[in-house]
């Protein structure tokens, strides 16, 4: 079986500000794109559906620090042919070593259930050693910090099924503390 997990190490930093988005479905909200420029790293939890919205994420550390996982809608049929190489480089699961622990990100469609509690239980079972698990797919902003690993879903950062507006999250990490903040924007 091929392992589609990518592991990266940012643990040497004292602290980081990480912008987290998901489910852009080809269109990134302009206010969220601006917000990401204030973050060191950008994470996209899948259903990107095109290089344009992924490339619009421009964190402080540069474009090489925009990291993503594939969603169930990230396929050759939803990306333009000139961008197939970029799509093929995106893993299904991303593991980041950060100050104070490990963050795991996947879109979570393989764990789909109408009961979000079952999704969270499946994610915790799959990644018990993580400090935090980031997922997308549901388009519903969620912070489940009742136990470790903490589980977060930033909601949708585009125009599709944005619930009460496009959203993203900011994760502030240090060796001592991980803090998540939700950000909600007006629809364009």
C-alpha positions as CSV (number, residue, x, y, z in Angstrom):
1,X,0.0,0.0,0.0
2,X,1.3,3.5,-0.9
3,X,1.6,5.9,2.1
4,X,0.2,9.2,1.1
5,X,1.3,10.9,4.4
6,X,3.7,13.8,4.4
7,X,5.6,14.6,7.6
8,X,7.2,18.0,8.2
9,X,9.1,19.4,11.1
10,X,8.6,22.9,12.5
11,X,9.4,22.0,16.1
12,X,12.6,24.1,16.2
13,X,10.5,27.3,16.3
14,X,9.7,28.9,19.7
15,X,6.2,29.8,18.5
16,X,4.1,29.8,15.4
17,X,0.9,31.4,14.1
18,X,-0.8,29.0,11.7
19,X,-3.8,29.9,9.5
20,X,-6.2,27.0,8.8
21,X,-8.7,26.9,6.0
22,X,-10.8,24.2,4.3
23,X,-13.3,23.6,1.6
24,X,-12.6,26.5,-0.7
25,X,-14.1,24.6,-3.7
26,X,-12.1,26.7,-6.1
27,X,-12.7,30.1,-4.6
28,X,-10.9,31.6,-1.6
29,X,-12.7,34.4,0.3
30,X,-10.6,37.6,-0.2
31,X,-10.7,38.6,3.5
32,X,-9.4,35.1,4.5
33,X,-6.6,35.4,1.9
34,X,-5.7,38.7,3.5
35,X,-5.9,37.2,7.0
36,X,-3.5,34.4,6.0
37,X,-0.7,36.9,5.2
38,X,-0.5,37.6,8.9
39,X,0.2,33.9,9.7
40,X,3.6,32.1,9.5
41,X,2.1,29.0,7.9
42,X,-1.1,28.2,6.0
43,X,-2.9,24.9,6.1
44,X,-5.7,23.8,3.8
45,X,-7.7,20.8,4.9
46,X,-8.9,19.7,1.4
47,X,-11.6,20.3,-1.2
48,X,-9.3,22.9,-2.8
49,X,-10.6,22.2,-6.3
50,X,-7.9,24.2,-8.1
51,X,-4.5,25.7,-7.8
52,X,-5.8,29.3,-7.8
53,X,-7.4,29.2,-4.3
54,X,-4.4,27.2,-2.9
55,X,-1.8,29.6,-4.5
56,X,-3.8,32.6,-3.1
57,X,-2.7,31.5,0.4
58,X,0.4,33.6,1.1
59,X,1.7,33.1,4.7
60,X,4.7,35.1,6.1
61,X,7.1,32.2,5.6
62,X,6.4,32.1,1.9
63,X,4.5,29.9,-0.6
64,X,6.5,26.8,0.4
65,X,4.8,27.0,3.7
66,X,1.3,26.6,2.4
67,X,0.5,23.0,3.1
68,X,-2.6,21.0,2.0
69,X,-4.2,17.7,1.9
70,X,-6.5,16.3,-0.8
71,X,-10.3,16.3,-0.2
72,X,-12.8,14.0,-1.9
73,X,-13.3,16.7,-4.6
74,X,-9.6,17.1,-5.4
75,X,-9.3,15.1,-8.6
76,X,-8.3,15.6,-12.2
77,X,-11.9,16.5,-13.0
78,X,-11.9,19.5,-10.7
79,X,-8.4,20.8,-11.4
80,X,-7.1,22.4,-14.6
81,X,-4.7,20.3,-16.7
82,X,-1.7,22.6,-16.2
83,X,-2.1,22.2,-12.5
84,X,-2.2,18.3,-12.4
85,X,1.4,18.2,-11.2
86,X,0.6,20.4,-8.2
87,X,-2.4,18.3,-7.4
88,X,-0.4,15.1,-7.5
89,X,2.1,16.5,-4.9
90,X,-0.7,17.0,-2.3
91,X,-0.8,14.2,0.2
92,X,-4.0,12.6,1.7
93,X,-2.6,13.1,5.3
94,X,-0.2,15.7,6.6
95,X,1.7,15.4,9.9
96,X,3.4,18.5,11.3
97,X,5.8,18.4,14.2
98,X,5.3,21.7,16.0
99,X,6.5,23.2,19.3
100,X,4.7,21.2,22.0
101,X,3.4,18.3,19.8
102,X,2.1,17.0,16.5
103,X,-0.7,18.2,14.3
104,X,-2.3,15.8,11.9
105,X,-4.5,17.0,9.0
106,X,-6.7,15.1,6.7
107,X,-10.0,15.9,4.9
108,X,-11.9,13.2,6.8
109,X,-14.2,12.0,4.1
110,X,-13.1,8.4,4.7
111,X,-14.5,8.8,8.3
112,X,-17.8,10.4,7.1
113,X,-20.8,9.9,9.4
114,X,-23.8,12.2,10.0
115,X,-22.8,12.0,13.7
116,X,-19.9,14.4,14.2
117,X,-19.1,12.6,17.5
118,X,-18.4,9.4,15.5
119,X,-16.1,11.3,13.1
120,X,-14.2,12.7,16.0
121,X,-13.9,9.2,17.7
122,X,-12.6,7.7,14.4
123,X,-10.1,10.5,14.0
124,X,-8.9,10.1,17.6
125,X,-8.6,6.4,17.1
126,X,-6.6,6.9,13.9
127,X,-4.2,9.5,15.3
128,X,-4.0,8.9,19.1
129,X,-0.5,10.5,19.5
130,X,-1.5,13.8,17.9
131,X,-1.9,17.0,20.0
132,X,-4.4,18.3,17.4
133,X,-6.3,16.9,14.4
134,X,-7.5,19.3,11.7
135,X,-10.2,18.1,9.2
136,X,-12.6,19.5,6.7
137,X,-15.4,18.0,4.6
138,X,-18.4,19.0,6.8
139,X,-18.1,22.7,6.2
140,X,-19.0,23.2,9.9
141,X,-16.7,25.1,12.2
142,X,-15.9,22.9,15.1
143,X,-13.6,23.1,18.1
144,X,-13.6,19.9,20.2
145,X,-11.2,20.4,23.0
146,X,-12.7,18.1,25.6
147,X,-9.8,15.8,25.3
148,X,-6.4,15.3,23.5
149,X,-6.1,15.1,20.6
150,X,-8.1,18.3,20.2
151,X,-10.1,18.3,17.0
152,X,-10.8,21.3,14.8
153,X,-12.6,22.0,11.6
154,X,-12.2,25.5,10.2
155,X,-15.5,25.4,8.2
156,X,-15.6,26.6,4.6
157,X,-13.4,29.4,3.3
158,X,-15.0,29.9,-0.1
159,X,-18.5,30.4,-1.3
160,X,-20.0,26.9,-1.1
161,X,-22.0,25.9,2.0
162,X,-20.4,28.6,4.2
163,X,-23.1,28.3,6.9
164,X,-23.1,31.7,8.7
165,X,-20.2,33.0,6.6
166,X,-16.8,32.0,5.3
167,X,-14.5,31.0,8.1
168,X,-11.0,30.0,9.1
169,X,-9.0,29.4,12.2
170,X,-5.8,30.6,13.7
171,X,-3.6,28.3,15.8
172,X,-1.0,29.9,18.1
173,X,1.5,27.3,19.2
174,X,4.4,27.2,21.6
175,X,6.0,24.5,23.6
176,X,3.8,25.4,26.6
177,X,0.4,26.2,25.0
178,X,-1.7,25.6,21.9
179,X,-4.6,28.1,21.4
180,X,-7.2,28.1,18.7
181,X,-9.2,31.1,17.5
182,X,-12.2,31.1,15.2
183,X,-12.5,33.8,12.5
184,X,-15.8,34.4,10.7
185,X,-16.1,36.8,7.7
186,X,-18.8,38.3,5.6
187,X,-19.9,36.5,2.4
188,X,-18.6,38.2,-0.8
